[in-house]
Amino acid sequence: MTIDPVVLEVDRAADDVAAPRLARPGGAGLPARTPGAHIDLHLGGDLIRQYSLCGDPAETTAYRIAVLATPDSRGGSKAVHNLTPPATGSGWAALTKDKRSSARNQRPAASGWCIETAGSSCSGVRRCRKDNRPGEATSNLRSGPRVPIRCGMDRVDLDGRWFGSGHSTLTDPASAGAEAAGAALDGRTPVVVFVFCSIGYQVPELFDGIREMIGPDTVIVGCTTSGQLGGGAVSRDGVAVTAWGGNGFAVRTHVSRNVSDRLRDAGVEAASSLGAVDQPHRALLMLCDGLTGNQHEIVRGAFSVAGAVVPLVGGCAGDHLTYVRTYQFHGNRDGVEILSDAAVGIAIGSDSPLGVGIAHGWRKQGDAMIVTSSREGRVHELDGEPALDVFLRRLGADETLLDDEAAFRQAAFLHPLGLSRRTGEDIRVIHSGDRSDRSLICLADVPQGALAWVMESDTDGLTDAAGQAAEQAADALGGRQALGTMVFDCAARRIAIGEDGVGPEHDVIAKAIPNVPFGGFYTNGEIARVRGALGMHHFTVVTLALS
């Protein structure tokens, strides 16, 4: 079908961000859409541009986009910024949710502008425009797979408080930042903005698209990832923005730098931000470098300040599991620091309850073992035997598995170590095996004398754990409605469930907390300490729910 659209209004979300609302004349309903859907704007002549839709997918009276003005624009952003209500166009081609129809290749019948709609694609290749020619396929305009989540929510307003999340896989950093932030903020002034992005963006430019949208007192924090989620989508390469604000929230931060040689002191420094927050409900959220070694020491330092009453949550920055370098972000509207070897402490104060959830989905395989010799993350002996020999025997594998580093790591990812705790098992990722001394190298501390198991799971068990963590956090709100949820999901879990399992995992989260937006990232380690649980985790999902 083809109809003439109209521009109802153009909201100036920032000096260089235009957010037009596009509708049918007379207020007739628009085609239904899923979170992450995009439209193509025909802006006159051969000028065609694709933009993500902002706002609630349930809204059918108007579509809204947010477009950043770019100095090197080839005409698209300039044309959108020049739209003036009540501008009208030449046609609207409505398409199916996930597949382009033959109308996709039709040009407008007359001059002017029109809109074409389509749902988000599960493939890195989408039918896009290149050099303003319709119907050409390209995998370069948007990087990385974009998996739809049937969450149906990207923001919630409740009792003067709000929580929003947004997502973008645009390759231009400024445009990606503006798109994700525009969806999360929706013109509101946040208390805090979390920015999680994949390695590869020009980060200063990415923040240029975000800083113009926030207030003078807004805090910006975040880090690089091994994947991110928000705004109803999850990607390997992209940016997710999560933000909240309104009545009764307070956020204070402290950055500890050069932490590798003084991990416990760094945790103490990061937790010092709690002293500036006095709301009845508090939590300390930490974003740490994912390559600092014994990250437990940071958590122990923070716990020495927070005590047993204030929960600890958060995650460690990633780099797609290349283990080369990760980055942490901290700043405000005036500028953002790009850091490495840092720990960012974010003290959260709230007039309403906060809830934390922890789950992993792993189960014990075989008999328990005693860690008879270990030092930090290196396990030398299990039950008095070389740890590498015991592990290979438990897997039913021989020495040749060590000849292929990737094959060993894949086998180890599917069989981590589980350490006995009062609240269950803490999971330890086995990163590699050392032939020279027959030890296992883990990504976190494995205490000598601990009771341990080789663990196993399956896709269903790992997927269900994400929903369990979300439910736990929501249940901890004491009957209050959840406003939104932060999610810290281990990057190694993503490998274990496979890319085909990523969408179902996030469907499970959405089902566990219906109509509640959520956002976060895939981590190099998860932080959660509540009810005495040890604070550093791996192969685990950690959640923080706000009410």
C-alpha positions as CSV (number, residue, x, y, z in Angstrom):
1,M,0.0,0.0,0.0
2,T,1.1,3.6,-0.6
3,I,-0.1,6.6,1.3
4,D,1.0,10.2,1.7
5,P,2.8,10.8,5.1
6,V,2.9,14.1,7.0
7,V,5.4,15.6,9.5
8,L,3.5,16.3,12.7
9,E,6.3,18.1,14.5
10,V,10.1,18.3,14.7
11,D,11.4,18.1,18.2
12,R,14.9,19.5,18.7
13,A,16.2,17.0,21.2
14,A,19.5,18.9,21.2
15,D,21.1,21.7,19.1
16,D,22.2,19.3,16.4
17,V,19.6,16.5,16.8
18,A,16.2,16.7,15.0
19,A,13.5,14.2,16.0
20,P,10.6,14.4,13.6
21,R,7.2,12.6,14.2
22,L,5.9,11.1,11.0
23,A,2.3,10.1,10.6
24,R,-0.5,9.4,8.2
25,P,-2.8,12.3,7.4
26,G,-5.9,12.3,9.5
27,G,-4.3,10.2,12.3
28,A,-5.0,6.7,10.8
29,G,-3.0,3.9,12.3
30,L,0.4,2.9,11.1
31,P,1.8,-0.6,10.5
32,A,2.8,-2.6,13.6
33,R,6.5,-2.9,14.3
34,T,9.0,-4.7,16.5
35,P,11.7,-3.2,18.7
36,G,14.7,-2.3,16.5
37,A,12.7,-1.6,13.4
38,H,14.0,0.8,10.8
39,I,12.4,3.0,8.1
40,D,13.8,4.3,4.8
41,L,13.1,8.0,4.2
42,H,12.8,9.1,0.5
43,L,13.7,12.7,0.9
44,G,13.2,13.9,-2.6
45,G,14.8,12.9,-5.9
46,D,17.2,10.0,-5.4
47,L,18.0,10.8,-1.8
48,I,17.1,7.8,0.4
49,R,18.3,7.3,4.0
50,Q,17.6,4.6,6.6
51,Y,16.9,5.4,10.3
52,S,16.0,3.5,13.4
53,L,12.6,4.1,14.9
54,C,12.5,5.6,18.5
55,G,9.8,5.3,21.1
56,D,7.3,2.6,22.1
57,P,6.7,0.0,19.5
58,A,3.1,-0.2,20.6
59,E,2.5,3.4,19.4
60,T,0.7,3.3,16.0
61,T,-0.3,6.9,15.6
62,A,3.2,8.2,14.6
63,Y,6.7,7.1,14.0
64,R,9.6,9.0,15.5
65,I,13.3,9.1,14.5
66,A,16.3,11.1,15.8
67,V,18.9,12.4,13.3
68,L,22.2,14.0,14.2
69,A,23.4,16.9,12.0
70,T,26.8,15.9,10.6
71,P,29.2,18.4,8.9
72,D,30.1,15.9,6.2
73,S,26.4,15.0,5.4
74,R,25.7,13.9,1.9
75,G,22.3,15.4,2.2
76,G,20.3,13.1,4.4
77,S,20.7,14.7,7.8
78,K,20.4,18.1,6.3
79,A,17.2,17.3,4.6
80,V,15.7,15.9,7.8
81,H,16.8,18.9,9.8
82,N,15.1,21.1,7.2
83,L,11.7,19.4,7.5
84,T,9.1,21.8,8.7
85,P,5.6,20.8,9.8
86,P,3.2,20.2,8.1
87,A,5.5,18.9,5.4
88,T,3.8,16.1,3.2
89,G,5.3,13.4,1.1
90,S,4.6,11.3,-1.9
91,G,4.2,7.8,-0.6
92,W,4.6,5.2,2.1
93,A,5.4,1.6,1.2
94,A,4.5,-0.7,4.2
95,L,6.4,-4.0,4.3
96,T,6.3,-7.3,6.2
97,K,8.0,-7.4,9.6
98,D,11.2,-9.3,8.7
99,K,11.3,-9.6,4.9
100,R,11.3,-7.0,2.2
101,S,8.4,-7.2,-0.3
102,S,8.5,-6.4,-3.9
103,A,7.4,-2.9,-2.9
104,R,10.9,-2.4,-1.5
105,N,12.2,-1.9,-5.0
106,Q,9.5,0.6,-6.1
107,R,10.3,4.3,-6.3
108,P,7.9,7.0,-5.2
109,A,5.4,7.9,-7.9
110,A,6.1,11.6,-7.5
111,S,8.7,13.9,-6.2
112,G,8.8,14.6,-2.4
113,W,9.6,12.2,0.3
114,C,8.2,8.9,1.5
115,I,8.8,6.2,4.2
116,E,9.5,2.5,3.8
117,T,9.4,0.3,6.9
118,A,10.8,-3.1,7.8
119,G,11.6,-5.0,11.0
120,S,15.1,-5.6,12.2
121,S,17.1,-8.3,10.5
122,C,18.8,-11.3,12.1
123,S,21.5,-11.2,9.5
124,G,24.5,-8.9,9.0
125,V,23.3,-8.5,5.4
126,R,20.2,-6.4,4.9
127,R,18.6,-4.9,1.8
128,C,19.8,-1.4,2.0
129,R,20.5,1.5,-0.3
130,K,23.9,2.1,-1.7
131,D,24.7,5.2,-3.7
132,N,20.9,5.9,-3.7
133,R,20.1,2.8,-5.8
134,P,17.2,0.7,-4.4
135,G,17.4,-2.9,-3.5
136,E,21.2,-3.5,-3.4
137,A,22.4,-5.8,-0.7
138,T,25.3,-4.8,1.6
139,S,26.8,-6.0,4.8
140,N,28.8,-2.8,5.5
141,L,26.2,-0.2,6.3
142,R,25.5,-1.9,9.7
143,S,28.1,-4.0,11.3
144,G,27.4,-7.2,13.2
145,P,24.3,-9.3,13.6
146,R,21.3,-7.6,15.1
147,V,19.0,-10.1,16.9
148,P,15.4,-9.0,17.6
149,I,14.2,-9.3,21.2
150,R,10.4,-9.6,21.7
151,C,10.6,-7.4,24.8
152,G,8.3,-4.8,23.4
153,M,9.6,-2.1,25.7
154,D,12.6,0.3,25.6
155,R,11.5,2.7,28.4
156,V,9.1,3.0,31.3
157,D,7.9,6.0,33.3
158,L,6.6,5.3,36.8
159,D,5.8,7.7,39.6
160,G,8.0,10.4,38.2
161,R,10.9,8.0,37.6
162,W,12.0,6.6,34.3
163,F,14.3,4.0,32.7
164,G,15.2,3.8,29.1
165,S,17.5,1.8,26.8
166,G,18.6,2.2,23.2
167,H,20.8,0.5,20.7
168,S,22.5,1.1,17.4
169,T,24.7,-0.8,14.9
170,L,25.4,2.2,12.7
171,T,29.1,2.3,11.8
172,D,29.5,6.0,12.0
173,P,30.3,6.6,15.7
174,A,28.6,10.0,16.2
175,S,25.4,8.7,14.5
176,A,25.5,5.5,16.5
177,G,25.8,7.3,19.7
178,A,23.0,9.7,18.8
179,E,20.7,7.0,17.7
180,A,21.1,4.8,20.8
181,A,21.0,7.8,23.2
182,G,18.0,9.3,21.4
183,A,16.0,6.1,22.0
184,A,17.0,5.8,25.6
185,L,16.5,9.4,26.7
186,D,13.5,10.3,24.5
187,G,14.2,14.0,25.3
188,R,14.4,13.6,29.0
189,T,17.3,14.6,31.3
190,P,18.9,11.6,32.9
191,V,20.7,11.2,36.2
192,V,23.2,8.7,34.7
193,V,23.9,7.4,31.2
194,F,25.6,4.0,30.7
195,V,27.4,3.6,27.4
196,F,28.5,0.1,26.4
197,C,30.1,-0.3,23.0
198,S,32.2,-2.8,21.0
199,I,35.9,-2.3,20.3
200,G,36.4,-0.5,17.0
201,Y,34.4,2.7,17.4
202,Q,36.2,6.1,17.4
203,V,34.9,6.6,21.0
204,P,35.4,10.4,21.3
205,E,33.2,10.9,18.2
206,L,30.6,8.4,19.6
207,F,30.3,10.5,22.8
208,D,29.9,13.6,20.7
209,G,26.5,12.2,19.7
210,I,25.5,11.6,23.3
211,R,26.9,14.6,25.3
212,E,24.6,17.1,23.5
213,M,21.5,15.3,24.8
214,I,22.2,15.3,28.5
215,G,22.0,17.8,31.4
216,P,24.9,19.6,33.1
217,D,24.7,17.2,36.1
218,T,24.3,14.0,34.2
219,V,27.0,11.3,34.8
220,I,28.4,9.3,31.9
221,V,29.9,5.9,32.6
222,G,30.5,2.8,30.6
223,C,33.1,0.5,28.9
224,T,34.0,-1.6,25.9
225,T,32.3,-5.0,25.6
226,S,32.2,-8.4,24.0
227,G,28.7,-7.5,22.9
228,Q,25.9,-5.3,24.1
229,L,22.1,-5.3,24.6
230,G,19.5,-2.6,24.9
231,G,16.5,-1.0,23.2
232,G,15.1,-4.5,22.3
233,A,18.2,-5.7,20.4
234,V,21.5,-7.4,21.0
235,S,24.7,-7.2,18.9
236,R,28.3,-8.2,18.7
237,D,29.3,-4.9,17.1
238,G,27.4,-1.8,18.1
239,V,26.5,0.5,21.0
240,A,23.9,0.3,23.7
241,V,22.8,3.2,25.9
242,T,20.9,2.7,29.2
243,A,19.8,5.7,31.3
244,W,17.5,6.5,34.1
245,G,16.3,9.6,36.0
246,G,13.5,11.3,37.8
247,N,12.5,11.7,41.4
248,G,14.5,10.0,44.2
249,F,17.6,8.9,42.4
250,A,21.1,9.9,43.2
251,V,24.4,8.8,41.5
252,R,27.9,9.6,42.6
253,T,31.1,8.2,41.1
254,H,34.8,7.7,41.8
255,V,37.5,6.5,39.4
256,S,40.5,4.5,40.5
257,R,43.4,4.6,38.0
258,N,46.4,2.3,37.5
259,V,44.8,-0.4,39.5
260,S,46.8,-3.5,38.3
261,D,49.4,-3.3,41.1
262,R,47.1,-2.3,43.9
263,L,43.8,-4.0,43.3
264,R,42.4,-4.0,46.8
265,D,43.2,-0.3,47.3
266,A,41.5,0.4,44.0
267,G,38.4,-1.3,45.2
268,V,38.4,0.8,48.4
269,E,38.8,4.0,46.3
270,A,36.0,3.1,43.9
271,A,33.6,2.4,46.8
272,S,34.4,5.7,48.4
273,S,31.6,7.2,46.2
274,L,29.1,5.6,48.5
275,G,29.8,8.2,51.2
276,A,28.1,10.8,49.1
277,V,24.8,8.9,48.8
278,D,22.3,8.8,51.7
279,Q,19.1,7.4,50.2
280,P,17.4,4.5,52.0
281,H,18.3,2.1,49.3
282,R,21.9,1.9,48.0
283,A,24.1,-0.2,45.7
284,L,27.6,0.0,44.4
285,L,27.9,-0.7,40.7
286,M,31.4,-1.2,39.4
287,L,32.9,-1.2,35.9
288,C,36.4,-2.6,35.9
289,D,39.2,-3.4,33.4
290,G,38.6,-7.0,32.3
291,L,42.4,-7.7,32.1
292,T,43.7,-6.7,35.6
293,G,44.3,-10.2,36.9
294,N,42.9,-11.1,40.2
295,Q,39.7,-9.1,40.1
296,H,38.5,-10.6,43.4
297,E,40.9,-8.2,45.2
298,I,39.0,-5.2,43.7
299,V,35.7,-6.6,45.0
300,R,37.2,-7.4,48.4
301,G,38.4,-3.8,48.7
302,A,35.0,-2.5,47.8
303,F,33.3,-4.8,50.2
304,S,35.5,-3.5,53.0
305,V,33.9,-0.1,52.5
306,A,30.3,-1.1,51.5
307,G,29.9,-3.8,54.1
308,A,27.3,-6.6,54.0
309,V,24.3,-4.3,53.8
310,V,25.1,-2.6,50.4
311,P,25.0,-5.0,47.4
312,L,27.8,-4.9,44.9
313,V,27.0,-5.4,41.2
314,G,28.6,-4.8,37.8
315,G,30.9,-6.2,35.2
316,C,34.4,-6.1,33.7
317,A,35.0,-4.5,30.3
318,G,35.6,-6.7,27.3
319,D,37.3,-6.8,23.9
320,H,35.5,-9.7,22.2
321,L,37.6,-12.1,24.2
322,T,40.9,-11.2,22.4
323,Y,42.4,-10.3,25.8
324,V,44.4,-7.4,24.4
325,R,43.0,-4.2,25.9
326,T,39.7,-3.0,27.4
327,Y,38.5,0.6,28.0
328,Q,36.4,2.2,30.7
329,F,34.5,5.5,30.4
330,H,33.8,8.3,32.8
331,G,32.7,11.9,32.4
332,N,29.8,14.3,31.8
333,R,28.5,16.8,29.3
334,D,31.8,18.6,29.2
335,G,33.9,15.6,28.3
336,V,34.5,11.9,28.8
337,E,37.7,10.2,29.8
338,I,38.7,7.0,27.9
339,L,40.6,4.9,30.4
340,S,42.4,1.5,30.8
341,D,43.5,-0.2,33.9
342,A,40.8,1.6,35.8
343,A,37.9,0.8,38.1
344,V,34.8,3.0,38.0
345,G,32.7,3.0,41.2
346,I,29.1,4.2,40.7
347,A,27.2,4.7,43.9
348,I,23.4,4.4,43.4
349,G,21.0,5.9,45.8
350,S,17.2,5.4,45.5
351,D,14.1,6.2,47.5
352,S,12.6,2.9,46.2
353,P,14.1,-0.6,46.6
354,L,16.8,-2.1,44.4
355,G,17.2,-5.8,43.7
356,V,20.1,-8.0,42.6
357,G,19.9,-11.4,40.8
358,I,22.6,-14.0,40.2
359,A,22.3,-17.3,38.2
360,H,24.5,-19.4,36.0
361,G,22.7,-22.6,34.8
362,W,25.6,-24.9,35.3
363,R,25.4,-28.3,37.1
364,K,28.0,-30.6,38.7
365,Q,29.6,-33.3,36.6
366,G,31.3,-36.3,38.4
367,D,32.7,-36.3,41.9
368,A,34.0,-33.4,43.9
369,M,37.7,-32.5,43.9
370,I,39.9,-30.7,46.4
371,V,42.1,-27.9,45.1
372,T,45.3,-29.1,46.8
373,S,47.6,-26.5,45.3
374,S,46.8,-23.2,43.7
375,R,48.0,-19.6,43.5
376,E,45.5,-16.9,42.6
377,G,44.1,-18.0,39.2
378,R,46.5,-20.8,38.5
379,V,45.5,-24.3,39.7
380,H,48.4,-26.6,40.1
381,E,46.9,-29.7,41.7
382,L,43.4,-31.3,42.0
383,D,43.2,-34.2,44.5
384,G,47.0,-34.2,44.7
385,E,47.5,-34.7,40.9
386,P,48.5,-32.2,38.2
387,A,45.4,-30.2,37.5
388,L,45.8,-30.3,33.7
389,D,46.0,-34.1,33.8
390,V,42.9,-34.4,35.9
391,F,40.9,-32.0,33.7
392,L,41.8,-33.8,30.5
393,R,40.8,-37.2,32.1
394,R,37.5,-35.8,33.3
395,L,36.8,-34.6,29.7
396,G,37.8,-37.9,28.2
397,A,40.4,-36.1,26.1
398,D,44.1,-36.7,25.5
399,E,47.2,-34.5,25.2
400,T,46.5,-33.7,21.5
401,L,43.7,-31.4,22.6
402,L,46.4,-29.0,23.7
403,D,47.8,-28.8,20.2
404,D,44.8,-26.7,19.1
405,E,44.4,-23.7,21.4
406,A,41.0,-22.8,20.0
407,A,39.7,-26.4,20.5
408,F,41.0,-26.5,24.1
409,R,39.4,-23.2,24.9
410,Q,36.1,-24.3,23.4
411,A,36.1,-27.5,25.4
412,A,37.1,-25.6,28.6
413,F,34.3,-23.0,28.0
414,L,31.8,-25.9,28.0
415,H,33.3,-27.4,31.2
416,P,34.3,-24.7,33.7
417,L,35.2,-25.3,37.3
418,G,32.5,-24.8,40.0
419,L,33.6,-23.8,43.5
420,S,31.5,-24.8,46.5
421,R,29.8,-21.8,48.2
422,R,27.1,-21.5,50.8
423,T,24.8,-20.0,48.1
424,G,25.7,-22.5,45.4
425,E,28.6,-22.8,43.1
426,D,30.8,-19.9,41.9
427,I,32.0,-20.6,38.3
428,R,35.6,-20.2,37.1
429,V,36.5,-20.0,33.4
430,I,39.5,-22.2,32.4
431,H,41.4,-20.0,30.0
432,S,44.2,-22.3,29.1
433,G,46.5,-25.2,30.2
434,D,50.2,-25.0,30.8
435,R,52.1,-28.0,29.5
436,S,55.3,-27.0,31.3
437,D,53.9,-27.3,34.8
438,R,50.6,-29.2,34.1
439,S,48.5,-26.4,35.6
440,L,45.2,-24.9,34.6
441,I,45.0,-21.1,34.2
442,C,41.7,-19.5,35.2
443,L,40.5,-16.0,34.8
444,A,39.9,-15.5,38.6
445,D,41.1,-16.7,41.9
446,V,40.7,-20.4,42.8
447,P,41.5,-20.7,46.5
448,Q,43.6,-23.6,47.7
449,G,41.5,-26.0,49.8
450,A,38.3,-25.2,47.9
451,L,35.9,-28.0,47.0
452,A,35.5,-28.0,43.2
453,W,33.7,-29.8,40.4
454,V,34.0,-29.9,36.6
455,M,30.7,-28.4,35.5
456,E,28.4,-29.0,32.5
457,S,25.3,-27.5,31.1
458,D,23.2,-27.3,27.9
459,T,21.7,-24.4,26.0
460,D,18.3,-24.6,27.8
461,G,20.0,-24.5,31.2
462,L,22.2,-21.5,30.3
463,T,19.3,-19.7,28.7
464,D,16.9,-20.3,31.6
465,A,19.5,-18.9,34.0
466,A,19.2,-15.4,32.4
467,G,15.5,-15.5,33.2
468,Q,16.2,-16.7,36.8
469,A,18.6,-13.8,37.4
470,A,16.0,-11.3,36.1
471,E,13.3,-12.8,38.3
472,Q,15.5,-12.8,41.4
473,A,16.2,-9.1,41.0
474,A,12.5,-8.3,40.4
475,D,11.5,-10.4,43.4
476,A,13.9,-8.5,45.6
477,L,11.9,-5.3,45.1
478,G,9.5,-6.2,47.9
479,G,6.4,-6.1,45.7
480,R,7.2,-2.9,43.9
481,Q,6.9,-2.7,40.1
482,A,10.3,-2.9,38.3
483,L,11.2,0.3,36.5
484,G,14.1,-1.2,34.5
485,T,16.9,-3.8,34.8
486,M,20.7,-3.7,34.2
487,V,22.1,-7.0,32.8
488,F,25.7,-8.2,33.0
489,D,26.1,-11.4,31.1
490,C,29.4,-13.3,30.7
491,A,30.8,-13.3,27.2
492,A,31.9,-16.9,27.5
493,R,28.2,-17.9,28.1
494,R,27.5,-16.3,24.7
495,I,30.0,-18.7,23.1
496,A,28.6,-21.6,25.0
497,I,25.0,-21.0,23.8
498,G,26.1,-20.0,20.3
499,E,24.7,-17.1,18.3
500,D,21.5,-19.0,17.6
501,G,20.9,-19.0,21.4
502,V,21.4,-15.3,21.9
503,G,17.9,-14.3,20.8
504,P,16.1,-17.0,22.9
505,E,18.2,-16.0,26.0
506,H,16.9,-12.5,25.7
507,D,13.4,-13.6,25.1
508,V,13.6,-15.5,28.4
509,I,14.7,-12.2,30.1
510,A,11.8,-10.4,28.5
511,K,9.3,-13.1,29.6
512,A,10.7,-13.1,33.2
513,I,10.2,-9.3,33.5
514,P,7.4,-8.5,31.1
515,N,7.0,-4.9,30.1
516,V,10.3,-3.9,31.8
517,P,13.1,-2.5,29.7
518,F,16.6,-3.8,30.2
519,G,20.1,-3.1,28.9
520,G,23.7,-4.1,29.6
521,F,26.7,-5.9,28.1
522,Y,28.6,-9.1,27.7
523,T,31.4,-9.0,30.2
524,N,34.9,-10.4,31.0
525,G,33.6,-11.1,34.6
526,E,30.6,-10.3,36.6
527,I,30.4,-8.6,40.0
528,A,27.6,-9.5,42.5
529,R,27.9,-9.7,46.2
530,V,24.7,-10.1,48.2
531,R,23.8,-12.3,51.2
532,G,27.4,-13.4,51.6
533,A,28.0,-14.6,48.1
534,L,31.6,-14.1,46.9
535,G,31.7,-11.0,44.8
536,M,33.5,-12.0,41.5
537,H,31.8,-14.4,39.1
538,H,32.3,-15.9,35.7
539,F,30.0,-17.8,33.3
540,T,27.2,-16.1,35.2
541,V,24.3,-13.5,34.6
542,V,24.0,-10.7,37.1
543,T,21.1,-8.3,37.2
544,L,20.2,-5.1,39.0
545,A,16.5,-4.1,39.1
546,L,15.3,-0.6,39.9
547,S,11.8,0.3,41.1
